[in-house]
Amino acid sequence: MTTLPCFKAYDVRGRLPNELNDDIAYRIGRAYGEFLKPRDVVVGGDIRLTSESLKHALSEGLRDAGVNVLDIGLSGTEEIYFATFHLGIDGGVQVTASHNPIDYNGMKMVLKGAQPVTADNGLLDIERLAAENQFAEPSVARGNYKTINVLDEYVEHLLGYIKPENVKPLKLVVNAGNGAAGHVVDAIEQRFQSLNVPVEFVKIHHEPDGNFPHGIPNPLLHDCRQATTDAVLAHGADMGIAWDGDFDRCFLFDEQGQFIEGYYIVGLLGEAFLAHHKGAKIIHDPRLTWNTIDQVKAAGGEPVLCKTGHAFIKERMRLEDAVYGGEMSAHHYFRDFAYCDSGMIPWLLVAELMSGKGQPLSALVSDRIARFPSSGEINSKLEDPQAAIERVLATYQQEAIEVDNTDGISLDMGQWRFNLRLSNTEPVIRLNVESRGDESLMQEKTEELLKLIRD
């Protein structure tokens, strides 16, 4: 089969201009249109300097395939998800490279109902057609193009997850990372003001800028966190919020400026949903699990393990009709958001939780962190990652209480456990370690594993 290297496991990401350019973008649009045969498709783009050009080329390909294109302009990925399911149209494509390096761009594609395009429902066929590039002269009427705006409806939907009148006075530092989140924060701020919601926003790195003067927005990287921490402390804020470039992930900082691992937010949001949806299912990934399982069961819910990755999580959520799903990487999925991930809904829910409980974020998570201390995800670039996995298995498998292969290898060692997996999107191997209430043991085993992996 002819392939294009920009096609990954469940989206498109490539280095510019060799792996992705306007010509390839046109071919992807043409292939999407000719294989899936949609009538209307919504498109949007993030702030990267090539996004507008790639979006235009993509749109031309769609139109040549007879597809009507609705362009929402500068947007985050979840705005495409929302527009697709809210308008009831046949599909959507967001041009974005999220947190990838500055010389990358990509696309995330969905079908009707914001269901992701995957290898099982068209991604491989779109890749094949785009790679072969054997398109005939258009045999149908060319599709129309128009710009639309669904920002007001989107913000209205977001605020439907909370009761704005319950939100107490809060000062929030918001760091868009010069990505696409700023205009949504501004719209929420305006809506809060009209509703007299007493929230003050302290905005840093707020203006969209594809040159990324403060670095690529990826708060999973330690170097990207300091500005938010500093702003929280300088302004005496109640919470800090930072997003990646297309803001489908949000990262939270407590009132002391401490970064809160996404793992503990999964359990917190799971418990919050279970207060209103008794016995509901909560989806979680295999990398770190003990806290989520413990917190969800204690709240009367059913934790369901699922392979890491948005396509897998969304599919499992639909299958289980789960009310919420979360990954420790700060992707949070919501049934009422067409089972899609949102970087705006989580912080709104946490702000409401803080207000309702009268507690700072640190108090909401401190006990959970103490019960199940974790390493956070640690990446290692290796020439032979599979050999590293074999070394780890040879060392620990015999003593393991349980070995799970849902995603990479997860070994339960009794008082501690770990997950080791290959990345779906980057040439790295990822390690996560947690323990039962013993931070020293967690740190010791993390160092032990890293030495074994990297040697």
N, C-alpha and C positions, 0 to 999 in steps of 0.2 A: 504494500500500500504506500502511495506517495504521502509524505507527511510534511507538516510545517512545525518547526521547533517551538513556536510560540504557543501551541496548544498543549495545555497541561492536563492534570487529572480531572479538573472540573471548571476550568476557565481558560482564558487566553492571557499570557504574559510573555513579553519578549523584549529583548534589547533592541534599541533603536540605532540605526535604521535597518540593520541586516535581518533581524528576526521579525520585526514589525514595522510597517511603513504604510503610506497611503494606499499603495497598490494592493497590499495584502488586506488592508482594512476594507477596501472596495470588494475584494473577492470574498471576504467573510460575510459582508452584508448580502452580496448576491447569492452566496451559498445558503445562508440562513433563510432568505426569502424563497429560494427555489425548492429547498428540501422541505421546510416546514409549511410553506404556503400560507402565511398569515395574511390577514387583510390590513391590520393596523399594528404598528410597532412604535413604542415610545423609546426615545434615545436621550441620553444625557452624557455629560462629561465632567471629569474632575478638573482641578486647576493646573495640571501639568501643561507645559508649554506646547506639547504636540496634541493635546486632547481635542482641541477644536478642529484641527485639520483631519485627524483620524475619524472624528465623529462625522465630519462632512463627507469623507470618502465612504465610510460605512453607510451613510444615508443614501448616497448615490447608488451604491450597490443594491440596497433594499428597494429603492424606487425603480431601478431597472428590472427588478424581479416582480414589479407590479404591486409593491407594498406601499401603503400610505405611512408616512413618517411624521410622528408628533415629537417635537424637540422641546424638552423642558430646560435646556440651557445648562448653566453651571449647577452641578448637583452632586450629592453623595449617592452611593449605591442604593441605600434604602429608599431614596426618593423615586428611583426607578421601580423598585419593588412596589412601593405604594401606588404610583401612577398606574402600573399595570393592573393591579387587582382592583383599585378604586374605580378606574374607568372601564373595567371589564373588557379590556382589549386583548389581542392575541399574543403579545410578547413585549419584551423590553431588552435593551442593551445599554449597559453603562460602560463608557470608556474610562478606564482607571487602571492604575498600577498600585493603588493603595499605598503600602509602605515600602515598596521596592525602590531600588536606587534611582537616581534622577535620570539616568539614561534608559529607563524602562517605561513601557506603557502596556496596556492590556485591555481586556473586555470581560465583563460578566454578563451572561445571557440568561434570560428567563423566558418561559412560555406563559400561556394564559394562567391566571391565578398566581403569578409570580413563582411558578414551579421552576426550579433550576434546570437548565439544559445540561445533561450529563451524557456519559458514554452510552447509557441505556436508552436514551430517547432522542438522540440526534447529534451530539457533539462530534462523534467520530465521522458521521456522514458529512457534517458541515466542513470538518477538516479535510476530508477526502476531496470534496468538490472544490473547495478553495485552493487546495494544493494542485489539483489537476488543471484548474484554470481553463477549462474547455467550454466556456459558456457560449451558447449560440446568441445570435441577435435577439433582443427581447421580443417575445411573441405575444405579450400582453400589454395593455395600456400602462404607461408609466405611472407609478404611484405619485400621490400628492405630497407636499411638504408644508407643514405649518408649525409655528411655535406656540406653545401653550404654557400655562402657569397653574400649578396645583398646590402651591406653597400654603395657601390659607387652609385648604382642605386637609393637607398633610399635618399641619400644626394642630388643627382641630382634632384630628385623630389621635395625635400624640397625647394631648391633654385628656383624652378619654380614659387613659390608664390610671389617672389619679383624680382626687377631688381637690381642685385648686384651693378651695376654701379651708382645707385642712393644713395647708403649708404655713408653718410659722416663719417669723423673720429669719432669713438666712443670707449670708454673704458667700457667694460662690465664685471661685477663680475658675475661669474657663479658658483653655488653651487649645485653639484650633490648629496649631502647628503650621499656620499659613496655608492650610488645606481648605476643604470645601465646607467645613462645619459652621463657619461664622455667620452666614446669612440665615441659617436656621435658628441659631442662638438669638440673633437680633429679632427674628419673627416671634420667638417664644417670649422674649423680653417684652415686646410690644403687647402681646396678648396678656401677659402677667400684669402689666401696668393697667390695661383696660379692666382687668378683673380685680385690681387692688391686691394682688398677691405680693406679699412683702419680701421679695427676693432681689438682692442687689448683685449684679454681675460685674466682676473685675475681669476685663478682657485682656489677654496677652497673646501675642503672635496671631492676632485676630484677622488681619487682612489677607485675603487669598493672594498667594504669590508663588507661581510655578518655579521660581528660582530657589525657593525654600531657603531663605537667608538664615534661618535658625536650624537648618538641618532637616533631613527627611523626617516627617512626623511618624514616629513609631515608638510610642511610650513603653513597649516591651524592652527596648534598649535602655540601659541605665543612663547613658549619656543624654537621653531625651527627656529625663524626668526632672532635672534640677531646677529648670526655670519654673515649673509648676510648684514644686516644693518651696522655692524661694518666695514666690508670689503669695502662697498661702500664709507663710509666716509673716511676711512684710505687711500684709493687709489684715491679719487676724481673721482669716476666712474660716468658715465652718466646713468647707470641703473644696477640694480641687478636682477638676474634670479635664482630662486631655483626650484627644481623639487622634486616630491615624488619618491619612490623607483623604480617604473617602468616607470617613466617620461611621463605618459599620461596626467599629469597636470603640468602646469608651473605657477609660482607665481612671480609677478613683484614688484620691489622696485624702487622708483624714485631716482633722483640724491641726494636727502637729506636723503636717507636710509629709507624712509617711505614705509611701506607695502601698496600696492594698492589692495583693495578688488577686487576679480574677477568680481564682479557685474559691475563695471565701465569699465572693459576691454571688457565685452560683448558688451556694447553700442559703445565703441570706434572701435572695429573690425567690428561690424555691419555697422557703418557709412563708414568705409574704403571700405568694399565690395560693398556697394551701390553706391559708386563713380564710380564703373566700371560695376555694374549690376543694372541699374535703375529699380525700381519697384519690386525688388526681395523680396522674403520672408525670414525673419530672425526668427529662432526658439529660444524661451527662456523659462526658467523654472518659476514656480509660486512663488518662495520664495521672491524675490525682483524683481519688474517689472516696476515701474513708470519711472525710468531713461531710461531703454531700450526702452520702448514704445515711450517715448518722442523723444529720439535721432533717432530711426529708422524712425518714421513718419516724422520728420523734414528733414531727408535725402531722403525722397520719397519712403521708403520701407514699407513692410507690416509685422508688428510683429505678431507672431503666438505663443500662449501659449501652453505649453506641459508639461506633468507630468515629474517630476524629475527622472533621471536615464538614463544611456547610451542606454539601449535597447529601451526605449520609445522615446528618442530624435532621435535616428537613424531611427526608424520606421517612425516617423512623418516627418523627413526631406525627406525621400524617397517619402512619400505620397505627400508632398507639393513641391518637387523638390527645396527645400530651398538651397540657396548658402552657408549659414553659420548658425550654431546654437551654443548657449553658455549657460553654467550653471554658476551660481555665485560661485560654488565650484572649478572653474578654469578648467573645462572640456570644450574644444572648438572643434567643429565639422565642417568638411569642405566637401562640395559636391565633390570636385575633389580628396579628400582623401577617396573615397568610403563611404562618409558620416560618417567617423570615427573620433574619437577624437585624437588630436595630442598635445603634449607638446612642440614641436619644432617650428611648424609653427607660433604660436602666437607671440613669442618674435622676430622672424624674421620680421613679419609684423609691429610690434611696432617700431623696430629699423628703418625700412624704413620710417614709418610715422614721427618719430622724425626728421629724416634727411630731408624729403621733406618739412615739415612745419617749420623747423628751430627752433623747440621748445623742451624744456625738457619734460620728461614724466609728471612731476608735472603740467605743464601748460596745457597739453592735457586733464587732468582729473579734475583739480581743480574746474572748473565751474560746472561740472556735480555733483561732490561730494557736493558742496554748494547747488545746486538746490534740490538734493534728498539725504540728509544725511541718513546713514543706520547704523544699529547696527553690521552688520556682523552676522554670524551664531553662536548662543549660544546654547550649548548642556546641557541637564540636565538628569541625571540618576535617574529614578523614579521607585518605586515598582509598581505603578498603573498609567501609563501614560494616559490611556484612561479617567480615572477620572479627571486628570488635564485638558484634552481637554474639558470635560463636564463643569468644573468650569469656564473655559475661555468663552465658548459659553454662558453660563448662565449670565455672567457678561456683555458681549459686544454685543451679537447678536442683541438685540432689537434696539440698537442705530446704527447698521451698515448700511451703504448705500448699500453695496453689500456683499454677502457671496458666496465664490467660494470654491467648494470641489474637484477641479482638483487633488490636492495633499495635503492631510491633510485639514486644514481649512485656508482660506485667507479671512480676513475681512477688507473691505475698510471703514474707519471711517471718511472720508472726507479730513482732513488735515494730516492724518497718516493712515498707514495700517500695517498689520502684517500677517505672515504665521506661522502656528504651525503644525508640522508633525512628525510622527514616522519615524525613520530611517529604510531604507530597509536592512541595513547591520550591524547595531550596536544597542544594547539595550538602546537607548537614544531617547529623544524627542528634536526636533530642533526648535528654535525660530529665526525669522528674523523680524525686525521692520524697517520701513522707514517713512519719513515725507516729506512734501512739503516745503523745504527751512527752516525748523525750527529744528536745531540740539538739542536745549534744550527740545523741545516737544518730539523728538525721544528718547532722553535719559530718560526722565521722564516716558514715556509709556513703555520703555524697562524694567526699574526697577519695575514698577507697575505690568507688566505681569510676570516677573520672581518671584516676591513675591507670586503671585496668583498660579503660576505653582508649585513652590517648597513647598508651604505650604500644 
